[in-house]
């Protein structure tokens, strides 16, 4: 399973995260902050894998970059609270 996968035709990016590694509360917090720039859909199982679908609201936002930015923000949130 790829962590970040991009669908250029649909202009979306999927970020796949294991909740055994990434804390669900941090994923949801970052997802909320991304709603200003992207349509965000979080699905999955809080005790397994979570998939975050991001669709930029503007053509100026790169789908290639937004997925990795999301992942970096989750890591930063975990580091801030020292959950890593």
Phi, psi and omega in degrees: 000126177284141179289316179234124177230140186245136174245097183296325181296319180268356181056046179229161175226139178249130177245117180259123184230138175272128179284356173281339179252313183257129182288132184298324180294327178287321178299313181293323178297315179292320178302319179296321180290335181279351182293342177291324184255340186222155166281131186236133175229121179250127179219165178128203185241125182296343179254022182206260182238142178239139177243127179250121179256124181242131176231109181303140178281343182236146177292343181283347181267125182282123177295329180297320182277325188296324179295314179290327175296318178301311180300317178297322179293322177297314178299319179296318178298320179292322180293319180301317181269005178057041177274349183283000000 
